C-alpha cells in the first residue's frame, strides 16, 4: 500500500534525523527526500518542531510504558526491556539530542517532563511489585528511589554516555541498556529471581 504523504514525511524525517542531527536537517531536506513539495509538508506540519513532537509521540505509543501492565515474571520483564531498547534505537536521535530538543521547544519539553515523571512513578511501582512477588529484597525503603533513579538514568542517558566517551554506536551497543538496567537490580535479586532468570535465556 502506498504511504500517504504525512506518513512518508514522518518516516523520512526519522531516517534523516537519525543519520544526521536536528540542526542539520531542515524541512526543505525532509520534503525533498520525501518527494513532496515544501507546501505539502507545511500542510501536514507547521514546522520541524511539530514533526519531532509527532515522532516522539509515535515512540511513546510504541513503547506503551504507562499502559503496560506490571510483569508477572522476570522473563516477561526482560523481554519487555529488550523490546523497549529496540524502540529507543529506532528513534535514537531523540535519546541523543533530548536535552537540546527540550531547550528548543517548550511544548516538547512539557511532554517529556510529564512522561518521565510518570515513568519514574511506574518504575517505583515495578520495584514494589517485584518485592511483593519475592523477586527482590530491599533493606531500606529509601533504596527504592535510588534504584529507580539509577534505572531511569540508564534508560534516558545510556546512548549520550556512549557518545561522550567516543564509542561508535550501533544497535547492539545501544541495546546493552537493557542489560545495564538488569545489572542494577542484580544485587537485590532473591534466589527465586536468579533461578527464574537463568531459565529466560
C-alpha positions as CSV (number, residue, x, y, z in Angstrom):
1,X,0.0,0.0,0.0
2,X,1.3,3.4,-0.9
3,X,2.2,5.6,2.0
4,X,0.2,8.8,2.5
5,X,2.3,12.0,2.4
6,X,2.0,12.6,6.2
7,X,3.3,9.1,7.0
8,X,6.0,9.4,4.3
9,X,7.2,12.7,5.8
10,X,7.5,11.3,9.3
11,X,9.3,8.2,8.0
12,X,11.8,10.2,6.0
13,X,12.3,12.7,8.8
14,X,13.1,9.9,11.3
15,X,15.7,8.5,8.9
16,X,17.4,11.8,8.3
17,X,17.4,12.8,12.0
18,X,18.9,9.5,13.0
19,X,21.6,9.8,10.3
20,X,22.4,13.5,10.9
21,X,21.1,15.8,13.6
22,X,18.2,18.1,14.2
23,X,20.2,21.2,13.5
24,X,21.4,20.0,10.1
25,X,18.1,18.6,8.9
26,X,15.7,21.2,7.6
27,X,12.1,21.0,6.5
28,X,13.4,21.5,2.9
29,X,15.7,18.5,3.3
30,X,12.8,16.4,4.6
31,X,10.4,17.5,1.8
32,X,13.0,16.8,-0.9
33,X,13.8,13.4,0.5
34,X,10.1,12.5,0.9
35,X,9.4,13.6,-2.7
36,X,6.8,16.2,-1.7
37,X,6.7,19.9,-2.0
38,X,7.5,22.2,0.9
39,X,3.9,23.4,0.7
40,X,2.6,19.9,1.1
41,X,4.9,19.4,4.1
42,X,3.6,22.6,5.7
43,X,0.1,21.4,5.0
44,X,0.7,18.5,7.4
45,X,3.2,20.1,9.8
46,X,3.7,23.7,10.8
47,X,7.4,23.3,11.3
48,X,10.2,20.9,12.1
49,X,9.4,21.0,15.8
50,X,6.0,19.7,15.2
51,X,7.5,16.8,13.2
52,X,9.8,16.0,16.1
53,X,6.9,16.1,18.6
54,X,4.9,13.7,16.4
55,X,7.9,11.3,16.2
56,X,8.2,11.5,20.0
57,X,4.5,10.7,20.3
58,X,5.0,7.7,18.0
59,X,7.8,6.4,20.1
60,X,5.9,6.8,23.3
61,X,2.9,5.0,21.8
62,X,5.1,2.1,20.5
63,X,6.6,1.7,24.0
64,X,3.3,2.0,25.8
65,X,5.1,2.3,29.1
66,X,2.2,3.9,31.1
67,X,-0.4,1.4,29.9
68,X,1.9,-1.6,30.1
69,X,0.8,-4.0,32.9
70,X,3.3,-4.8,35.5
71,X,5.2,-8.1,34.6
72,X,4.1,-11.3,36.3
73,X,7.5,-12.9,35.7
74,X,11.1,-11.7,35.4
75,X,11.3,-13.3,31.9
76,X,8.3,-11.1,30.9
77,X,10.1,-8.0,32.3
78,X,13.3,-8.9,30.5
79,X,11.5,-9.4,27.2
80,X,9.8,-6.0,27.5
81,X,13.1,-4.3,28.4
82,X,14.6,-5.7,25.2
83,X,11.7,-4.5,23.2
84,X,11.9,-1.0,24.6
85,X,15.6,-0.9,23.8
86,X,14.8,-1.7,20.2
87,X,12.2,1.1,20.0
88,X,14.7,3.5,21.5
89,X,17.2,2.6,18.8
90,X,14.6,3.1,16.1
91,X,14.1,6.7,17.4
92,X,17.7,7.1,18.5
93,X,18.0,10.8,17.7
94,X,15.6,11.6,20.5
95,X,17.9,10.0,23.1
96,X,21.0,11.5,21.6
97,X,19.6,15.1,21.5
98,X,16.9,15.0,24.2
99,X,18.1,17.9,26.3
100,X,18.9,20.1,23.3
101,X,15.5,19.5,21.8
102,X,13.8,20.3,25.1
103,X,15.6,23.7,25.2
104,X,14.4,24.5,21.7
105,X,10.7,23.6,22.1
106,X,8.7,24.3,25.2
107,X,5.8,22.0,24.1
108,X,8.2,19.2,23.6
109,X,9.8,19.8,26.9
110,X,6.5,19.7,28.7
111,X,5.6,16.4,27.1
112,X,8.9,14.9,28.0
113,X,8.9,16.1,31.6
114,X,5.3,14.8,32.1
115,X,6.2,11.4,30.6
116,X,9.4,10.9,32.5
117,X,7.7,11.7,35.8
118,X,5.0,9.1,35.0
119,X,7.7,6.6,34.0
120,X,9.5,7.1,37.3
121,X,6.3,6.6,39.3
122,X,5.7,3.4,37.2
123,X,9.3,2.3,37.9
124,X,8.8,2.6,41.7
125,X,5.5,0.6,41.3
126,X,7.5,-2.0,39.4
127,X,10.1,-2.3,42.2
128,X,7.4,-2.7,44.8
129,X,5.7,-5.3,42.6
130,X,8.9,-7.2,42.3
131,X,9.5,-7.1,46.0
132,X,5.9,-8.3,46.8
133,X,6.4,-11.2,44.4
134,X,9.6,-12.2,46.2
135,X,12.0,-11.3,43.4
136,X,14.0,-8.6,45.1
137,X,14.9,-7.7,48.7
138,X,15.4,-4.1,49.8
139,X,16.9,-3.4,53.2
140,X,15.6,0.1,53.4
141,X,12.6,1.8,51.9
142,X,14.7,4.8,50.6
143,X,16.5,2.3,48.4
144,X,13.5,2.4,46.1
145,X,14.2,5.9,45.0
146,X,17.9,5.3,44.5
147,X,17.3,2.2,42.4
148,X,14.5,3.8,40.4
149,X,16.7,6.9,39.6
150,X,19.6,4.7,38.5
151,X,17.4,2.7,36.2
152,X,15.9,5.9,34.8
153,X,19.4,7.4,34.2
154,X,20.4,4.4,32.3
155,X,17.3,4.4,30.2
156,X,17.5,8.0,29.2
157,X,21.2,8.7,29.0
158,X,22.9,5.4,28.0
159,X,23.3,6.5,24.4
160,X,24.5,10.0,25.1
161,X,27.1,8.4,27.5
162,X,28.4,6.2,24.7
163,X,28.8,9.3,22.5
164,X,30.7,11.3,25.1
165,X,33.2,8.5,25.7
166,X,33.8,8.3,22.0
167,X,32.2,4.9,21.3
168,X,31.0,4.0,17.8
169,X,27.3,3.3,18.4
170,X,25.5,0.5,16.7
171,X,22.2,-1.3,17.6
172,X,24.0,-3.9,19.7
173,X,25.7,-1.3,21.9
174,X,22.6,0.8,22.2
175,X,20.6,-2.3,23.3
176,X,23.1,-3.0,26.0
177,X,20.9,-0.6,28.1
178,X,18.5,-3.4,28.9
179,X,21.5,-5.5,30.3
180,X,22.7,-2.5,32.3
181,X,19.3,-2.0,33.8
182,X,19.1,-5.6,34.7
183,X,22.5,-5.4,36.4
184,X,21.3,-2.5,38.6
185,X,18.8,-5.0,40.1
186,X,21.1,-7.9,40.3
187,X,22.5,-7.2,43.9
188,X,18.9,-7.2,45.2
189,X,17.7,-10.4,43.5
190,X,16.5,-13.2,45.6
191,X,17.4,-16.9,45.0
192,X,13.9,-17.3,43.4
193,X,14.6,-14.5,41.0
194,X,18.1,-15.8,40.0
195,X,16.7,-19.2,39.3
196,X,13.9,-17.8,37.2
197,X,16.2,-15.5,35.2
198,X,18.5,-18.5,34.4
199,X,15.6,-20.0,32.6
200,X,14.8,-17.0,30.5
201,X,17.7,-17.4,28.0
